[in-house]
């Protein structure tokens, strides 16, 4: 539908009428809400404006809804209690008045006090007054002297104990040495006795051979010279003993049979322990090693009694 000029004029007229009606309503409202004549009062006037809450904007209504709660007035403090009145100071007691003595006065004066004895006073004054510091120093000095005496006594006892222990150790060493010397002398006597018996046996056999008129044995391994054989056995024993260190498990004087296989000249082929033998395993191994160390065994001068295999009775000695 196309708008005409008449329509435009009509719309303008209606708009003007509407504005006039609104203006008239505003005048009526102002007259209706006009305040009465104010009464003058002392002080600054209080002005207030009434505003419709619905006419406010949304932001203003939000601000009014978030306003803080009114602050309540603080309660008045309770009055402090009044201090109690202080107790009055004690009143001074009245001085006692002199009264008449119930006892009548003495008719005679009292006896005079004798003067103090000057001798006793001098004795009392002459005694020194004990001084705590000097007394403490004296006690400390006595204590120090007693400690020094105790220390000296302890040192003397310790020295005496050390001397006693040293004397006991020396006596023990001397006892052991004496025992070793006795064992050696005993073994030496046994060896000399054996040699003597061997010589006696050889001499007895030589005498018997001379008595029967038998010829002397042929030289070599078949000979039977007892004296030379005894010396040969002693020389073998001495050579083996020089290379042997006696174990502690083998006692002095213990006997053991040695079976030695050798070549002319004293070279040892083998050495082993035979029976009987009182040595333990360590002693047996040590005596076998000593035979091997002692080679070449004695040979020169003992050719007549030399044997490729011989049995030697060995006696343990140091």
C-alpha positions as CSV (number, residue, x, y, z in Angstrom):
1,X,0.0,0.0,0.0
2,X,1.5,3.4,-1.0
3,X,1.6,6.2,1.6
4,X,-0.1,9.4,0.6
5,X,0.4,13.0,1.6
6,X,-2.8,13.0,3.6
7,X,-1.6,10.1,5.6
8,X,1.6,11.9,6.5
9,X,-0.4,15.1,7.6
10,X,-2.7,13.0,9.7
11,X,0.2,11.3,11.5
12,X,1.9,14.6,12.2
13,X,-1.3,16.0,13.7
14,X,-1.8,13.0,15.9
15,X,1.7,13.2,17.1
16,X,1.4,16.9,18.0
17,X,-1.9,16.2,19.9
18,X,-0.2,13.4,21.8
19,X,2.6,15.6,22.9
20,X,0.2,18.3,24.0
21,X,-1.7,15.8,26.1
22,X,1.5,14.6,27.7
23,X,2.6,18.1,28.5
24,X,-0.8,18.8,30.1
25,X,-0.5,15.7,32.2
26,X,3.0,16.8,33.4
27,X,1.6,20.2,34.5
28,X,-1.2,18.6,36.3
29,X,1.2,16.2,38.0
30,X,3.5,19.0,39.1
31,X,0.6,20.9,40.5
32,X,-0.7,17.9,42.3
33,X,2.6,17.1,43.8
34,X,3.5,20.7,44.7
35,X,4.7,20.9,48.3
36,X,3.0,23.2,50.8
37,X,4.8,26.3,51.9
38,X,7.7,25.3,54.1
39,X,8.1,26.7,57.6
40,X,11.4,28.3,58.2
41,X,13.4,26.7,61.0
42,X,16.9,27.2,62.4
43,X,19.6,25.3,60.7
44,X,20.2,24.1,57.1
45,X,17.1,22.9,55.3
46,X,16.7,19.2,54.6
47,X,15.8,18.5,51.0
48,X,14.3,15.2,49.8
49,X,13.0,14.0,46.5
50,X,10.5,11.2,46.2
51,X,11.4,8.8,43.4
52,X,9.4,5.8,42.2
53,X,11.4,2.7,42.5
54,X,9.8,1.2,39.3
55,X,11.0,4.3,37.3
56,X,14.6,3.6,38.2
57,X,17.0,1.8,35.9
58,X,18.0,-1.8,36.4
59,X,21.5,-0.8,37.4
60,X,20.2,1.6,40.0
61,X,17.9,-1.1,41.4
62,X,20.8,-3.6,41.6
63,X,22.9,-1.0,43.4
64,X,20.2,-0.3,45.9
65,X,19.6,-4.1,46.5
66,X,23.4,-4.6,47.3
67,X,23.7,-1.7,49.7
68,X,25.2,-2.7,53.1
69,X,23.1,-3.3,56.2
70,X,22.8,-0.3,58.5
71,X,25.4,-0.3,61.2
72,X,23.9,-0.7,64.5
73,X,25.1,1.5,67.3
74,X,27.6,0.0,69.6
75,X,26.3,-0.8,73.1
76,X,27.3,1.6,75.7
77,X,30.0,0.3,78.1
78,X,28.9,-0.6,81.5
79,X,30.0,1.8,84.2
80,X,33.0,0.8,86.1
81,X,32.3,-0.1,89.8
82,X,33.5,2.5,92.2
83,X,36.5,1.5,94.2
84,X,35.8,0.5,97.8
85,X,36.9,2.9,100.3
86,X,40.3,2.0,101.8
87,X,40.4,0.8,105.3
88,X,41.4,3.5,107.8
89,X,45.1,3.2,109.0
90,X,45.5,1.6,112.4
91,X,45.3,4.1,115.2
92,X,48.4,4.3,117.4
93,X,48.0,2.6,120.6
94,X,48.1,4.8,123.7
95,X,51.4,4.7,125.5
96,X,51.1,2.9,128.8
97,X,51.1,5.1,131.7
98,X,53.5,4.3,134.6
99,X,51.7,2.6,137.4
100,X,52.6,2.1,140.9
101,X,54.9,-1.0,141.4
102,X,53.0,-3.7,143.4
103,X,56.3,-4.6,145.1
104,X,57.6,-2.1,147.7
105,X,61.0,-0.7,147.1
106,X,64.0,-2.5,148.6
107,X,65.2,-1.0,151.8
108,X,68.8,-1.7,151.0
109,X,70.7,-1.1,147.7
110,X,71.6,-4.1,145.5
111,X,75.1,-5.6,145.7
112,X,77.6,-4.2,143.2
113,X,78.6,-6.5,140.3
114,X,82.2,-7.5,140.6
115,X,84.6,-6.4,138.0
116,X,85.4,-9.0,135.3
117,X,88.6,-11.1,135.6
118,X,91.2,-9.6,133.4
119,X,93.1,-12.9,133.2
120,X,90.1,-14.8,131.8
121,X,89.5,-11.9,129.4
122,X,93.1,-12.0,128.2
123,X,92.9,-15.8,127.6
124,X,89.7,-15.4,125.6
125,X,91.1,-12.5,123.5
126,X,94.4,-14.4,122.9
127,X,92.6,-17.3,121.1
128,X,92.5,-16.6,117.4
129,X,89.1,-16.3,115.8
130,X,88.7,-19.0,113.1
131,X,88.8,-17.7,109.6
132,X,86.6,-19.7,107.1
133,X,89.0,-19.0,104.2
134,X,92.1,-20.1,106.1
135,X,90.3,-23.2,107.4
136,X,89.2,-24.1,103.8
137,X,92.7,-23.6,102.6
138,X,94.1,-25.8,105.4
139,X,91.7,-28.6,104.6
140,X,92.5,-28.4,100.9
141,X,96.2,-28.6,101.7
142,X,95.7,-31.7,103.9
143,X,93.6,-33.3,101.2
144,X,96.3,-32.6,98.6
145,X,99.0,-34.1,100.9
146,X,96.9,-37.2,101.5
147,X,96.3,-37.7,97.8
148,X,100.1,-37.4,97.1
149,X,100.7,-40.0,99.8
150,X,98.2,-42.3,98.3
151,X,99.6,-41.8,94.8
152,X,103.1,-42.6,96.1
153,X,101.9,-45.7,97.8
154,X,100.1,-46.9,94.7
155,X,103.3,-46.3,92.6
156,X,105.3,-48.2,95.2
157,X,102.9,-51.1,95.1
158,X,102.9,-51.2,91.3
159,X,106.7,-51.2,91.1
160,X,106.8,-54.0,93.7
161,X,104.2,-56.0,91.6
162,X,106.2,-55.5,88.4
163,X,109.4,-56.6,90.2
164,X,107.6,-59.7,91.5
165,X,106.3,-60.6,88.0
166,X,109.7,-60.1,86.4
167,X,111.3,-62.3,89.1
168,X,108.7,-65.0,88.5
169,X,109.3,-64.8,84.7
170,X,113.0,-65.0,85.2
171,X,112.6,-68.0,87.5
172,X,110.4,-69.7,85.0
173,X,112.9,-69.1,82.2
174,X,115.7,-70.5,84.4
175,X,113.6,-73.5,85.3
176,X,113.0,-74.3,81.6
177,X,116.6,-73.8,80.7
178,X,117.6,-76.1,83.6
179,X,115.1,-78.7,82.4
180,X,116.5,-78.5,78.8
181,X,120.1,-78.9,80.2
182,X,119.0,-81.9,82.2
183,X,117.4,-83.5,79.1
184,X,120.5,-82.9,77.1
185,X,122.8,-84.3,79.7
186,X,120.5,-87.3,80.0
187,X,120.6,-87.9,76.3
188,X,124.4,-87.4,76.2
189,X,124.7,-90.0,79.0
190,X,122.5,-92.4,77.1
191,X,124.6,-91.9,74.0
192,X,127.8,-92.5,75.9
193,X,126.4,-95.5,77.5
194,X,125.4,-97.0,74.2
195,X,128.8,-96.3,72.8
196,X,130.4,-97.9,75.8
197,X,128.2,-101.0,75.5
198,X,129.1,-101.2,71.8
199,X,132.8,-101.0,72.6
200,X,132.4,-103.6,75.3
201,X,130.6,-105.9,73.0
202,X,133.2,-105.5,70.3
203,X,136.0,-106.1,72.7
204,X,134.2,-109.2,74.0
205,X,133.8,-110.5,70.5
206,X,137.4,-109.8,69.6
207,X,138.5,-111.6,72.8
208,X,136.4,-114.6,71.9
209,X,137.7,-114.7,68.4
210,X,141.3,-114.5,69.7
211,X,140.6,-117.3,72.1
212,X,139.1,-119.6,69.5
213,X,141.9,-118.7,67.0
214,X,139.5,-117.6,64.3
215,X,140.8,-115.4,61.5
216,X,139.8,-111.9,61.1
217,X,136.7,-111.3,58.9
218,X,137.3,-110.4,55.3
219,X,136.9,-106.7,54.4
220,X,133.9,-105.4,52.7
221,X,130.2,-105.7,53.4
222,X,130.6,-109.1,54.9
223,X,132.9,-107.8,57.7
224,X,131.7,-108.0,61.3
225,X,133.7,-105.3,63.1
226,X,131.4,-104.4,66.0
227,X,133.4,-101.3,67.1
228,X,133.5,-99.9,63.6
229,X,129.9,-100.6,63.1
230,X,129.0,-98.8,66.3
231,X,131.0,-95.8,65.3
232,X,129.4,-95.8,61.9
233,X,125.9,-95.8,63.4
234,X,127.0,-92.9,65.7
235,X,128.3,-91.0,62.7
236,X,125.1,-91.5,60.8
237,X,123.0,-90.4,63.8
238,X,125.1,-87.3,64.3
239,X,124.8,-86.3,60.6
240,X,121.0,-86.8,60.5
241,X,120.6,-84.9,63.9
242,X,122.5,-81.9,62.5
243,X,119.9,-81.5,59.8
244,X,116.8,-82.3,61.9
245,X,114.7,-79.8,63.9
246,X,112.8,-81.7,66.6
247,X,109.1,-80.9,66.5
248,X,107.5,-80.1,69.9
249,X,105.2,-83.1,69.5
250,X,108.3,-85.4,69.7
251,X,109.6,-85.8,73.2
252,X,113.3,-86.0,74.0
253,X,114.6,-89.6,74.1
254,X,111.9,-90.9,71.8
255,X,113.1,-93.7,69.5
256,X,112.3,-94.4,65.9
257,X,113.7,-97.0,63.3
258,X,115.0,-95.6,60.0
259,X,115.3,-97.7,56.9
260,X,117.9,-96.1,54.6
261,X,118.9,-97.2,51.1
262,X,122.1,-95.7,49.8
263,X,124.9,-96.0,47.2
264,X,128.6,-96.2,47.9
265,X,129.8,-92.7,48.7
266,X,126.8,-91.9,50.9
267,X,124.2,-90.9,48.3
268,X,120.7,-91.7,49.7
269,X,118.3,-93.4,47.4
270,X,115.4,-93.5,49.8
271,X,114.6,-93.0,53.5
272,X,111.5,-94.0,55.4
273,X,110.4,-94.8,58.9
274,X,110.3,-98.4,60.0
275,X,108.9,-100.2,62.9
276,X,109.0,-99.6,65.8
277,X,108.6,-95.8,65.8
278,X,107.0,-93.6,68.6
279,X,107.0,-90.4,66.5
280,X,103.7,-88.9,65.3
281,X,103.1,-88.1,61.6
282,X,104.8,-84.7,61.8
283,X,107.9,-86.2,63.5
284,X,108.1,-89.0,60.9
285,X,108.0,-86.7,57.9
286,X,110.6,-84.4,59.5
287,X,113.1,-87.2,60.2
288,X,112.8,-88.6,56.7
289,X,113.4,-85.1,55.3
290,X,116.5,-84.8,57.6
291,X,118.0,-88.0,56.2
292,X,117.7,-86.6,52.6
293,X,119.2,-83.3,53.7
294,X,122.2,-85.0,55.4
295,X,123.4,-86.8,52.2
296,X,126.0,-87.6,51.4
297,X,126.1,-89.8,54.5
298,X,129.4,-90.7,56.2
299,X,131.3,-93.2,54.1
300,X,135.1,-92.6,54.2
301,X,136.6,-94.8,56.8
302,X,133.5,-97.0,57.1
303,X,133.8,-99.0,53.9
304,X,134.2,-102.3,55.8
305,X,130.8,-101.9,57.5
306,X,129.0,-100.0,54.6
307,X,125.6,-101.5,53.6
308,X,123.4,-100.4,50.8
309,X,120.3,-100.9,53.0
310,X,120.6,-100.4,56.7
311,X,118.3,-100.0,59.7
312,X,119.2,-97.2,62.1
313,X,117.8,-96.8,65.6
314,X,117.4,-93.0,65.9
315,X,117.0,-91.3,69.4
316,X,115.4,-87.8,69.5
317,X,117.7,-85.1,70.9
318,X,118.2,-81.4,70.4
